[in-house]
Amino acid sequence: MSENAEAERWRGLFWVVTSYLVALGVGVAVAALVPGSGLWRAAWADLAATLVIFIFSFAFQNSSFYDPYWSVVPPVIAAGWALTDGGAGDRARQLALIACFTFWGARLTGNWARGWTGLHHVDWRYVDIQKQTGFLFWPVSFAGLHLFPTVMVFLGMWPAWEAARSATPFGGLDWVALSLAVGATLLEGVSDNQLHAFRARNPPPDAWIDEGLWRWSRHPNYLGEILFWWGIWLFAVAADPIHVRTVVGALAMTAMFRFVSVPLMEQRMLAKRPGYAEKIKSTSMLLLLPRR
């Protein structure tokens, strides 16, 4: 990377970090002012912080300001719930939840930072959406690229709030939940590292990764992300079987990746690499399965 490119990258990171510090301050203030349970206070704080990030996105004409929000905010919310609403909750479960979210969030944020090249960097999906929506792009960006993911992640975190408040002692199902969440994060991390190494070799434009975990699944990184949220849900069930109803969060996450993220990625791959159709025929979409 050239000296100018590196300087541009650090300038971009400075503004992204600044935007998140402002969002954190606004979120904490809203959480302190809004009455009600910790769940609703966190929801309003989350929405307020999302609005702050959107303002920065609009100011810099770059919706990718929101990209790290997915992984930066959940560890903060999880820790906040343990500190405020978890007074009577089982401390071991609270610490396990915080550890899971921190490990997952740090890895995912690090993966984002590794690919961030500066304020000119915009996710290709946002570029396509802007071409399709024209002058309506910014309302669409707020609703679809900022607010919608915030709501989805918050639904995925609902089980964590229920689990953090429970006094039920940490038990066998909690260990299963912990193993699943950590294992899913490792699966996602290994997948992303393999993809990064593949791209670093500057493969031909029509090539796609077909090695490591990617020989067994077309999207092993997405599989890891989905399984992480099922692990978080299991913590709630371990706390009390009545919390099985919080499965809507894990189901919503699964549906989003299966019916939105995966199709978008595969449409792009087919448009740029027509031979990718053979990969689709031979390789499982998400689950790690032998080649057909």
C-alpha positions, 0 to 999 in steps of 0.5 A, spaced: 500 500 500 502 506 498 504 512 503 498 516 500 493 510 500 495 508 507 494 516 510 487 515 506 486 509 510 487 512 517 484 518 515 477 514 514 478 510 520 479 516 524 472 519 522 469 512 523 472 511 530 469 518 531 462 517 529 462 511 533 464 515 539 459 520 538 454 514 537 456 511 544 455 518 547 448 519 544 446 512 546 448 512 553 444 518 554 438 516 551 438 509 555 439 514 561 433 518 560 428 513 557 424 510 562 422 502 562 425 496 562 433 495 560 430 492 553 426 498 551 432 503 554 437 499 549 432 499 543 431 506 544 439 507 545 440 503 539 436 507 534 439 513 537 446 511 535 443 508 528 441 515 527 448 518 529 451 513 524 446 515 518 448 522 519 455 521 518 454 516 512 450 522 509 455 527 511 460 523 508 456 520 502 458 513 504 453 508 507 459 504 509 460 508 515 454 503 518 458 497 516 462 495 523 455 497 527 453 490 526 459 488 530 461 494 535 454 495 538 452 488 541 458 487 546 456 494 549 449 492 549 450 485 552 455 488 557 450 494 559 444 489 560 449 485 565 451 491 569 444 494 569 438 489 569 442 483 571 443 484 578 439 478 580 442 474 574 447 468 574 454 471 574 457 465 570 452 466 564 452 473 564 460 473 563 459 467 558 454 472 554 459 478 554 465 473 552 461 471 546 459 477 544 466 480 545 470 475 541 465 475 536 465 482 535 472 483 536 473 478 530 468 481 525 470 488 527 477 486 525 475 483 519 472 489 517 478 494 518 482 489 514 478 491 508 477 498 509 481 502 505 478 509 506 472 514 505 472 512 498 470 505 500 463 503 499 460 496 499 458 494 492 451 492 494 450 500 496 453 502 489 448 497 486 442 500 490 444 507 489 444 506 481 437 502 482 434 508 487 437 514 484 435 520 488 431 516 493 437 512 495 438 516 502 431 514 504 432 507 502 439 507 505 436 509 512 431 504 512 434 498 509 442 499 510 441 502 517 435 501 520 433 494 518 440 491 520 439 494 527 432 491 528 435 485 526 441 484 530 437 487 536 432 481 535 438 476 535 440 479 542 433 479 545 435 472 548 441 475 551 437 480 555 432 474 558 438 470 559 442 475 563 436 476 568 435 469 570 438 467 576 438 459 574 445 456 575 449 456 569 448 448 567 449 443 561 445 447 556 449 453 557 456 450 556 452 447 549 450 455 548 457 457 549 461 452 545 456 453 539 457 461 539 465 460 540 465 455 535 461 459 530 465 465 531 472 460 529 468 457 523 467 464 521 474 467 522 477 461 519 473 462 513 474 469 512 482 468 513 482 463 507 478 468 503 483 473 505 489 469 503 485 467 496 484 474 494 491 476 497 494 472 491 491 476 486 487 470 482 484 471 475 478 475 475 474 469 473 476 465 479 473 463 485 475 460 492 474 453 492 479 451 498 479 449 505 472 450 508 470 453 501 470 446 498 465 444 503 460 450 503 459 456 498 458 461 504 462 458 510 462 465 513 455 466 513 454 459 516 458 461 522 454 468 523 448 464 523 450 459 528 452 464 532 445 467 533 443 460 535 448 459 540 445 466 543 438 463 543 440 457 547 443 461 553 436 464 553 433 457 553 438 454 558 436 460 563 428 458 562 425 454 557 419 459 557 424 463 553 424 459 547 419 464 544 426 468 543 427 464 537 424 469 532 431 473 533 435 467 530 430 465 525 430 472 523 437 472 522 437 465 518 432 468 514 436 474 512 442 470 510 439 465 506 434 469 502 437 476 502 445 476 503 446 469 499 442 471 493 445 477 493 452 474 493 451 469 488 447 474 483 454 478 483 458 472 482 454 469 476 454 476 473 462 476 474 464 469 473 459 465 469 463 458 471 460 459 478 454 456 476 458 449 476 460 451 483 453 452 485 451 445 482 457 441 486 457 445 493 452 446 498 450 453 499 451 453 507 452 447 511 459 443 510 457 437 506 461 433 501 461 435 494 456 433 490 
